[in-house]
Amino acid sequence: MAERALISRVTLSKVERGDPAVSLGIYASLLFILGMVERVAVLADAASDSVGLGLEAERLPQRIHLRRPPRKAQR
């Protein structure tokens, strides 16, 4: 598998151990070789990031104040 991914056996071992120093490109290559490349899209999908969505919701303003257009002078 390491040969097909053009990586060393040491790097493949790091992937198997979950070493955080391994680049995402290596994981993408391995998923492609395994026929699971669609999993990369799942990793990058913001809709599946519940923590990130919660933090974004906290940043939304609680109230929105709309400016009203100035009143026209009555005759």
Distance bins in CASP14 RR format, pairs under 12 A and 6 or more apart:
PFRMAT RR
TARGET T0000
AUTHOR 0000-0000-0000
RMODE 2
METHOD distances of the structure
MODEL  1
1 7 0 0 0 0 1 0 0 0 0 0 0
1 8 0 0 0 0 0 1 0 0 0 0 0
1 9 0 0 0 0 1 0 0 0 0 0 0
1 11 0 0 0 0 0 1 0 0 0 0 0
1 12 1 0 0 1 0 0 0 0 0 0 0
1 13 0 0 0 0 0 1 0 0 0 0 0
1 15 0 0 0 0 1 0 0 0 0 0 0
1 16 0 0 0 0 1 0 0 0 0 0 0
1 26 0 0 0 0 0 1 0 0 0 0 0
1 29 0 0 0 0 0 1 0 0 0 0 0
1 30 1 0 0 1 0 0 0 0 0 0 0
1 31 0 0 0 0 0 1 0 0 0 0 0
1 32 0 0 0 0 0 1 0 0 0 0 0
1 33 1 0 0 1 0 0 0 0 0 0 0
1 34 0 0 0 0 1 0 0 0 0 0 0
2 8 1 0 0 1 0 0 0 0 0 0 0
2 9 1 0 1 0 0 0 0 0 0 0 0
2 10 0 0 0 0 1 0 0 0 0 0 0
2 11 1 0 0 1 0 0 0 0 0 0 0
2 12 1 0 1 0 0 0 0 0 0 0 0
2 13 0 0 0 0 1 0 0 0 0 0 0
2 14 0 0 0 0 0 1 0 0 0 0 0
2 15 0 0 0 0 1 0 0 0 0 0 0
2 16 0 0 0 0 0 1 0 0 0 0 0
2 26 0 0 0 0 0 1 0 0 0 0 0
2 29 0 0 0 0 0 1 0 0 0 0 0
2 30 0 0 0 0 1 0 0 0 0 0 0
2 33 0 0 0 0 1 0 0 0 0 0 0
3 9 0 0 0 0 1 0 0 0 0 0 0
3 11 0 0 0 0 0 1 0 0 0 0 0
3 12 0 0 0 0 1 0 0 0 0 0 0
3 29 0 0 0 0 0 1 0 0 0 0 0
3 33 0 0 0 0 0 1 0 0 0 0 0
4 12 0 0 0 0 0 1 0 0 0 0 0
4 29 0 0 0 0 1 0 0 0 0 0 0
4 30 0 0 0 0 1 0 0 0 0 0 0
4 32 0 0 0 0 1 0 0 0 0 0 0
4 33 1 0 1 0 0 0 0 0 0 0 0
4 34 0 0 0 0 1 0 0 0 0 0 0
4 35 0 0 0 0 0 1 0 0 0 0 0
5 11 0 0 0 0 1 0 0 0 0 0 0
5 12 1 0 0 1 0 0 0 0 0 0 0
5 15 0 0 0 0 1 0 0 0 0 0 0
5 22 0 0 0 0 0 1 0 0 0 0 0
5 23 0 0 0 0 0 1 0 0 0 0 0
5 25 0 0 0 0 1 0 0 0 0 0 0
5 26 1 0 0 1 0 0 0 0 0 0 0
5 27 0 0 0 0 1 0 0 0 0 0 0
5 28 0 0 0 0 1 0 0 0 0 0 0
5 29 1 0 1 0 0 0 0 0 0 0 0
5 30 1 0 1 0 0 0 0 0 0 0 0
5 31 0 0 0 0 1 0 0 0 0 0 0
5 32 0 0 0 0 1 0 0 0 0 0 0
5 33 1 0 1 0 0 0 0 0 0 0 0
5 34 0 0 0 0 1 0 0 0 0 0 0
6 12 0 0 0 0 0 1 0 0 0 0 0
6 25 0 0 0 0 0 1 0 0 0 0 0
6 26 0 0 0 0 1 0 0 0 0 0 0
6 29 1 0 0 1 0 0 0 0 0 0 0
6 30 0 0 0 0 0 1 0 0 0 0 0
6 32 0 0 0 0 0 1 0 0 0 0 0
6 33 0 0 0 0 1 0 0 0 0 0 0
7 13 0 0 0 0 0 1 0 0 0 0 0
7 14 0 0 0 0 1 0 0 0 0 0 0
7 15 0 0 0 0 1 0 0 0 0 0 0
7 16 0 0 0 0 0 1 0 0 0 0 0
7 22 0 0 0 0 1 0 0 0 0 0 0
7 23 0 0 0 0 0 1 0 0 0 0 0
7 25 0 0 0 0 1 0 0 0 0 0 0
7 26 1 0 0 1 0 0 0 0 0 0 0
7 27 0 0 0 0 0 1 0 0 0 0 0
7 28 0 0 0 0 0 1 0 0 0 0 0
7 29 1 0 0 1 0 0 0 0 0 0 0
7 30 0 0 0 0 1 0 0 0 0 0 0
7 33 0 0 0 0 0 1 0 0 0 0 0
8 14 0 0 0 0 1 0 0 0 0 0 0
8 15 0 0 0 0 0 1 0 0 0 0 0
8 22 0 0 0 0 0 1 0 0 0 0 0
8 26 0 0 0 0 0 1 0 0 0 0 0
9 15 0 0 0 0 0 1 0 0 0 0 0
9 16 0 0 0 0 0 1 0 0 0 0 0
10 16 0 0 0 0 0 1 0 0 0 0 0
10 17 0 0 0 0 0 1 0 0 0 0 0
10 19 0 0 0 0 0 1 0 0 0 0 0
10 21 0 0 0 0 0 1 0 0 0 0 0
10 22 0 0 0 0 0 1 0 0 0 0 0
10 26 0 0 0 0 0 1 0 0 0 0 0
11 17 0 0 0 0 0 1 0 0 0 0 0
11 18 0 0 0 0 0 1 0 0 0 0 0
11 19 0 0 0 0 1 0 0 0 0 0 0
11 21 0 0 0 0 1 0 0 0 0 0 0
11 22 1 0 0 1 0 0 0 0 0 0 0
11 23 0 0 0 0 1 0 0 0 0 0 0
11 25 0 0 0 0 0 1 0 0 0 0 0
11 26 1 0 0 1 0 0 0 0 0 0 0
11 27 0 0 0 0 0 1 0 0 0 0 0
11 29 0 0 0 0 0 1 0 0 0 0 0
11 30 0 0 0 0 1 0 0 0 0 0 0
12 18 0 0 0 0 0 1 0 0 0 0 0
12 19 0 0 0 0 0 1 0 0 0 0 0
12 22 0 0 0 0 1 0 0 0 0 0 0
12 26 0 0 0 0 1 0 0 0 0 0 0
12 27 0 0 0 0 0 1 0 0 0 0 0
12 29 0 0 0 0 0 1 0 0 0 0 0
12 30 1 0 0 1 0 0 0 0 0 0 0
12 33 0 0 0 0 0 1 0 0 0 0 0
13 19 0 0 0 0 1 0 0 0 0 0 0
13 22 0 0 0 0 1 0 0 0 0 0 0
13 26 0 0 0 0 0 1 0 0 0 0 0
14 20 0 0 0 0 1 0 0 0 0 0 0
14 21 1 0 0 1 0 0 0 0 0 0 0
14 22 1 0 1 0 0 0 0 0 0 0 0
14 23 0 0 0 0 0 1 0 0 0 0 0
14 26 0 0 0 0 1 0 0 0 0 0 0
14 27 0 0 0 0 0 1 0 0 0 0 0
14 30 0 0 0 0 0 1 0 0 0 0 0
15 21 0 0 0 0 0 1 0 0 0 0 0
15 22 1 0 1 0 0 0 0 0 0 0 0
15 23 0 0 0 0 0 1 0 0 0 0 0
15 24 0 0 0 0 0 1 0 0 0 0 0
15 25 0 0 0 0 0 1 0 0 0 0 0
15 26 1 0 0 1 0 0 0 0 0 0 0
15 27 1 0 0 1 0 0 0 0 0 0 0
15 28 0 0 0 0 0 1 0 0 0 0 0
15 29 0 0 0 0 1 0 0 0 0 0 0
15 30 1 0 0 1 0 0 0 0 0 0 0
15 31 0 0 0 0 0 1 0 0 0 0 0
15 33 0 0 0 0 0 1 0 0 0 0 0
15 34 0 0 0 0 0 1 0 0 0 0 0
16 22 0 0 0 0 1 0 0 0 0 0 0
16 26 0 0 0 0 0 1 0 0 0 0 0
16 27 0 0 0 0 0 1 0 0 0 0 0
16 30 0 0 0 0 1 0 0 0 0 0 0
18 26 0 0 0 0 0 1 0 0 0 0 0
18 27 0 0 0 0 1 0 0 0 0 0 0
18 30 0 0 0 0 0 1 0 0 0 0 0
19 26 0 0 0 0 0 1 0 0 0 0 0
19 27 0 0 0 0 0 1 0 0 0 0 0
20 26 0 0 0 0 0 1 0 0 0 0 0
20 27 0 0 0 0 0 1 0 0 0 0 0
22 28 0 0 0 0 0 1 0 0 0 0 0
22 29 0 0 0 0 0 1 0 0 0 0 0
22 30 0 0 0 0 1 0 0 0 0 0 0
23 29 0 0 0 0 1 0 0 0 0 0 0
23 30 0 0 0 0 0 1 0 0 0 0 0
24 30 0 0 0 0 0 1 0 0 0 0 0
24 31 0 0 0 0 0 1 0 0 0 0 0
24 39 0 0 0 0 0 1 0 0 0 0 0
24 40 0 0 0 0 1 0 0 0 0 0 0
24 43 0 0 0 0 1 0 0 0 0 0 0
24 44 0 0 0 0 1 0 0 0 0 0 0
25 31 0 0 0 0 1 0 0 0 0 0 0
25 32 0 0 0 0 1 0 0 0 0 0 0
25 37 0 0 0 0 0 1 0 0 0 0 0
25 40 0 0 0 0 1 0 0 0 0 0 0
25 43 0 0 0 0 0 1 0 0 0 0 0
26 32 0 0 0 0 0 1 0 0 0 0 0
26 33 0 0 0 0 0 1 0 0 0 0 0
26 40 0 0 0 0 0 1 0 0 0 0 0
27 33 0 0 0 0 0 1 0 0 0 0 0
27 34 0 0 0 0 0 1 0 0 0 0 0
27 36 0 0 0 0 0 1 0 0 0 0 0
27 37 0 0 0 0 0 1 0 0 0 0 0
27 39 0 0 0 0 1 0 0 0 0 0 0
27 40 1 0 0 1 0 0 0 0 0 0 0
27 43 0 0 0 0 1 0 0 0 0 0 0
27 44 0 0 0 0 0 1 0 0 0 0 0
28 34 0 0 0 0 0 1 0 0 0 0 0
28 35 0 0 0 0 0 1 0 0 0 0 0
28 36 0 0 0 0 0 1 0 0 0 0 0
28 37 1 0 0 1 0 0 0 0 0 0 0
28 38 0 0 0 0 0 1 0 0 0 0 0
28 39 0 0 0 0 1 0 0 0 0 0 0
28 40 1 0 1 0 0 0 0 0 0 0 0
28 41 0 0 0 0 0 1 0 0 0 0 0
28 43 0 0 0 0 1 0 0 0 0 0 0
28 44 0 0 0 0 0 1 0 0 0 0 0
29 35 0 0 0 0 0 1 0 0 0 0 0
29 36 0 0 0 0 0 1 0 0 0 0 0
29 37 0 0 0 0 1 0 0 0 0 0 0
29 40 0 0 0 0 0 1 0 0 0 0 0
30 36 0 0 0 0 1 0 0 0 0 0 0
30 37 0 0 0 0 1 0 0 0 0 0 0
30 39 0 0 0 0 0 1 0 0 0 0 0
30 40 0 0 0 0 0 1 0 0 0 0 0
31 37 1 0 1 0 0 0 0 0 0 0 0
31 38 0 0 0 0 1 0 0 0 0 0 0
31 39 1 0 1 0 0 0 0 0 0 0 0
31 40 1 0 1 0 0 0 0 0 0 0 0
31 41 0 0 0 0 0 1 0 0 0 0 0
31 42 0 0 0 0 0 1 0 0 0 0 0
31 43 0 0 0 0 1 0 0 0 0 0 0
32 38 0 0 0 0 0 1 0 0 0 0 0
32 39 0 0 0 0 1 0 0 0 0 0 0
32 40 0 0 0 0 1 0 0 0 0 0 0
34 40 0 0 0 0 0 1 0 0 0 0 0
36 42 0 0 0 0 1 0 0 0 0 0 0
36 43 0 0 0 0 0 1 0 0 0 0 0
37 43 0 0 0 0 0 1 0 0 0 0 0
38 44 0 0 0 0 0 1 0 0 0 0 0
38 45 0 0 0 0 0 1 0 0 0 0 0
39 45 0 0 0 0 0 1 0 0 0 0 0
39 48 0 0 0 0 0 1 0 0 0 0 0
41 47 0 0 0 0 0 1 0 0 0 0 0
41 48 0 0 0 0 0 1 0 0 0 0 0
42 48 1 0 0 1 0 0 0 0 0 0 0
42 49 0 0 0 0 0 1 0 0 0 0 0
43 49 0 0 0 0 1 0 0 0 0 0 0
45 52 0 0 0 0 0 1 0 0 0 0 0
45 53 0 0 0 0 0 1 0 0 0 0 0
46 52 1 0 0 1 0 0 0 0 0 0 0
46 53 1 0 0 1 0 0 0 0 0 0 0
46 54 0 0 0 0 0 1 0 0 0 0 0
46 55 0 0 0 0 0 1 0 0 0 0 0
46 56 0 0 0 0 1 0 0 0 0 0 0
47 53 1 0 0 1 0 0 0 0 0 0 0
47 56 0 0 0 0 0 1 0 0 0 0 0
49 55 0 0 0 0 1 0 0 0 0 0 0
49 56 0 0 0 0 1 0 0 0 0 0 0
49 57 0 0 0 0 0 1 0 0 0 0 0
50 56 0 0 0 0 0 1 0 0 0 0 0
50 57 0 0 0 0 0 1 0 0 0 0 0
51 57 0 0 0 0 0 1 0 0 0 0 0
51 58 0 0 0 0 0 1 0 0 0 0 0
52 58 0 0 0 0 1 0 0 0 0 0 0
52 59 0 0 0 0 0 1 0 0 0 0 0
53 59 0 0 0 0 0 1 0 0 0 0 0
53 60 0 0 0 0 0 1 0 0 0 0 0
54 60 0 0 0 0 1 0 0 0 0 0 0
END
